[in-house]
Amino acid sequence: QVQLVESGGGLVQPGGSLRLSCAASGSIFSINAMGWYRQAPGKERELVAAITPGGSTSYADSVKGRGTISRDNAKNAVYLQLNSLKPEDTAVYYCNAHIRTPWDTGYDYWGQGTQVTVSS
């Protein structure tokens, strides 16, 4: 069984920063891509940023220049630093990872989500 647990959300003022963390645990053989998605009320879930095991990254246009995704392969963890936050960044943020256990070829796993609210 595999779990992804996120932390770091909360209420932030416009222009502020936050760092989201996500750690995977369980019977993990390997982790491929990891990423962060978000879903605002009434909108579809969208990819915010992704990172490969080797550290190659990609970002949504909406966070380019403001966001940094990183990972610690030894800790099975992924992080998202978001700066210069805007009210439109308000959403539930989900961690995602493609994880292989000793018994399968890999599945996508999701965290439970963490609320980020940007408001004064």
C-alpha positions as CSV (number, residue, x, y, z in Angstrom):
1,Q,0.0,0.0,0.0
2,V,1.2,3.4,-0.9
3,Q,0.3,6.8,0.6
4,L,1.1,10.4,-0.3
5,V,0.8,12.9,2.5
6,E,0.9,16.6,1.8
7,S,1.5,19.5,4.2
8,G,2.1,23.2,4.0
9,G,-1.1,24.8,2.8
10,G,-2.9,27.6,4.5
11,L,-3.9,31.2,4.3
12,V,-1.4,33.5,2.7
13,Q,-1.6,37.2,1.9
14,P,-1.2,38.3,-1.8
15,G,2.5,38.6,-2.6
16,G,3.5,36.1,0.0
17,S,5.1,32.7,-0.3
18,L,4.5,29.2,0.7
19,R,6.2,25.8,0.5
20,L,4.2,22.6,0.0
21,S,5.6,19.3,0.9
22,C,4.6,15.8,0.0
23,A,6.0,12.5,1.1
24,A,5.3,9.0,-0.2
25,S,5.4,6.0,2.0
26,G,4.6,2.3,1.8
27,S,5.9,-0.5,-0.3
28,I,7.7,1.6,-2.9
29,F,10.0,0.0,-5.4
30,S,10.6,3.2,-7.5
31,I,9.1,6.6,-8.2
32,N,8.9,8.1,-11.6
33,A,7.5,11.5,-12.3
34,M,6.2,13.5,-9.4
35,G,4.0,16.6,-9.6
36,W,1.6,19.1,-8.1
37,Y,-1.9,19.8,-9.4
38,R,-4.5,22.2,-8.2
39,Q,-8.2,22.6,-8.5
40,A,-10.1,25.8,-7.8
41,P,-13.8,25.9,-7.1
42,G,-15.8,25.3,-10.3
43,K,-12.7,24.5,-12.4
44,E,-10.9,21.4,-13.6
45,R,-7.8,20.1,-11.9
46,E,-4.7,21.4,-13.6
47,L,-1.1,20.6,-13.6
48,V,1.0,23.1,-11.8
49,A,4.5,21.6,-12.0
50,A,6.2,18.3,-12.5
51,I,9.6,16.8,-12.0
52,T,11.4,13.7,-13.3
53,P,13.6,11.5,-11.2
54,G,16.6,13.1,-12.8
55,G,15.4,16.6,-11.9
56,S,13.9,17.9,-15.2
57,T,11.1,20.2,-14.5
58,S,8.1,21.7,-16.2
59,Y,5.6,24.4,-15.1
60,A,2.2,25.7,-16.0
61,D,2.5,29.1,-17.6
62,S,0.5,30.6,-14.7
63,V,3.3,29.8,-12.2
64,K,6.4,30.1,-14.4
65,G,8.9,32.4,-12.7
66,R,7.1,32.2,-9.4
67,G,7.2,28.4,-8.7
68,T,9.9,26.0,-8.0
69,I,9.4,22.2,-7.8
70,S,12.0,20.0,-6.3
71,R,12.3,16.5,-5.0
72,D,14.4,14.5,-2.6
73,N,14.6,11.0,-4.0
74,A,16.1,9.6,-0.8
75,K,13.1,10.8,1.2
76,N,10.5,10.0,-1.6
77,A,9.4,13.6,-1.3
78,V,8.5,16.4,-3.6
79,Y,8.2,20.1,-2.8
80,L,6.6,23.2,-4.4
81,Q,7.8,26.7,-3.5
82,L,5.3,29.3,-4.7
83,N,6.2,33.0,-4.5
84,S,4.4,36.2,-5.3
85,L,1.1,34.5,-4.6
86,K,-2.0,35.9,-6.2
87,P,-5.7,35.4,-5.3
88,E,-6.0,33.2,-8.4
89,D,-3.6,30.7,-6.9
90,T,-6.3,29.8,-4.4
91,A,-7.1,26.2,-4.8
92,V,-6.8,22.7,-3.3
93,Y,-3.3,21.5,-4.2
94,Y,-2.7,17.8,-4.8
95,C,0.5,15.9,-4.9
96,N,0.8,13.2,-7.6
97,A,3.4,10.5,-8.2
98,H,3.8,7.5,-10.5
99,I,4.9,4.8,-8.2
100,R,5.9,1.3,-8.8
101,T,5.6,-1.3,-6.0
102,P,7.5,-4.7,-6.0
103,W,4.3,-6.2,-7.3
104,D,3.2,-4.0,-10.2
105,T,4.5,-1.9,-13.1
106,G,3.3,1.4,-11.6
107,Y,0.3,3.5,-10.9
108,D,-0.5,7.1,-10.3
109,Y,-1.1,8.0,-6.7
110,W,-2.7,11.1,-5.3
111,G,-2.4,12.9,-2.0
112,Q,-5.5,14.0,-0.1
113,G,-5.1,17.6,-1.1
114,T,-4.1,20.7,0.9
115,Q,-6.0,24.0,0.8
116,V,-4.2,27.1,-0.3
117,T,-6.0,30.4,0.1
118,V,-4.5,33.7,-1.0
119,S,-6.4,36.6,0.5
120,S,-5.8,39.8,2.5
